[in-house]
Structures are given as C-alpha cells and as structure tokens.
Amino acid sequence: MKSLRNGRQMTEPRSSKPRLVAKLAKLARKAAPVFVMALVLGTVGLEEAAATSPEETVSALSDHFAAVPTMTGEFLQFNPDGQQTGGTFYLERPGRIRFNYEKPNPVEVISNGKTVAVHNRKLKTWDFYPLDKTPLKLLLADKIEFSPKTVRSVTNDTDMTTIVMGDDKIFGDSEITLMFDPNDFDLRQWTIKDAKGAETSVMVFNVQKNVTIPEKLFKFDERAIQMRRLQGNANN
C-alpha cells in the first residue's frame, strides 16, 4: 500500500478517459499482482483467451467469477473529490464483502448478502442499504449474464477489457464499469457512477484467492442496531 502512495503520483481513474485508465493499469502491474474485488481466476484457457465477441467475453469472465468464490487483499479507492483511501477487503460470493479502511478513517463497509451496512466507529453510526438496489450487486454476483437488460457495452482493447453494466429499472442512472486484463481476464478495477454522474473507482492488489474467511466478518445485527437507535432517540 505504501509503494502506491509514496511512488509515482496517481490520480483518480475515470472510465470515460481510456488513456488514464491504461495508465492506472500500468501502475497497478508495477505495484503488485493486481486484482479487483469482482473476483477472477489467475489462469485462462486458450479458448477463453481467444474470445472476441461480447457474448464470448462475458461467458469467459463469468467462468472466472464462478471459479473464485472467496478472496482477500488490499484496495485503493479513488473518490469523486480526488481523495484516495485504502485498506483491506474480504469477499465471499455471492453477495458478501467487507472493506476495512486504514486509520485514521473510522469507516467499515459490510455486505451480508442482503444488506450493505456503512459503520462509522468514531461517530458510532450505522447506515443500511438493500444490496439488490445498488450496482454493487452486479460486482458480487456469482456469474455475469449476457443480457441487454444489464450489459450496456463490452469493449475489447489491447490493454483492457471493459464491461459497463446497469439496470435502469433498479439502479436508475447508476452503473458499474468492470475493467479486466485482456490476457488473463484478471479484474483490475471497477468504477461505480451514481445517478448524478459522480464516479468512485477501486483497485485491488496483493490478493489471495479461494481462502477461508471467518463468517463473523460479514455479520451485523441490523435489528439490534435499529432498536438501539430508536431507544437512543427516545432518550433524547
């Protein structure tokens, strides 16, 4: 993580600027074996590597999703305001992920497969969002389906394979862009664009795949937290 911060200056990647995305991918390759939270395998067959049509590309990537049900590693996040934050992540598909941000950032983000919780340890606050109402659901799925309903574009370039996904009926104008290495289909980065057009990008590295992750890392008692909140409001 320090090598990323103390080395060459990095700026926020934007899916709409291919040159900048390519630059980030190059930096990531120098830093460590990079992998992005959407999970992928490290090795592909000749048939997968030769995939050129959108359907073949999505099918090959979907196979990787299914082959790596768990992973853990470090992440670097680029916020819409240009700030960079990082930490560690734990992922278990489908639907479960945890982000622990480095100090002094007191935030942790947890998805238990149904609900995404944002916990601020310093402020002692919790915010909850239905997973199936956020583009994060597409990132945490156990496969990618080639459907006009969700796959908006598939681009195969020499330095990056990119899939843009969304669902107007569920996510509105929000969408997620997944960026993969075109040679081995390792997921390098993803960018989530909200309804207002603000983009948040995440890169991961030092990834360990198919590991055992403690169940407790994805657990939180939403009902108990809500009850304590209500009791606190009543006392005030």
TADA-V728133 format. One record per helix or strand of 3 or more residues. SS is the DSSP state (A for helix, B for strand). FROM is the first residue (numbers start at 1). LEN is the number of residues. If there is no record, write none. Layout:
# TADA-V728133
ss=SS from=FROM len=LEN
ss=SS from=FROM len=LEN
This chain:
# TADA-V728133
ss=A from=2 len=5
ss=A from=18 len=14
ss=A from=46 len=4
ss=A from=54 len=14
ss=B from=70 len=9
ss=B from=84 len=9
ss=B from=96 len=6
ss=B from=107 len=6
ss=B from=115 len=6
ss=B from=125 len=6
ss=A from=131 len=3
ss=A from=136 len=4
ss=B from=151 len=6
ss=B from=161 len=6
ss=A from=168 len=4
ss=B from=175 len=6
ss=B from=187 len=7
ss=B from=199 len=11
ss=A from=215 len=4
ss=A from=222 len=14
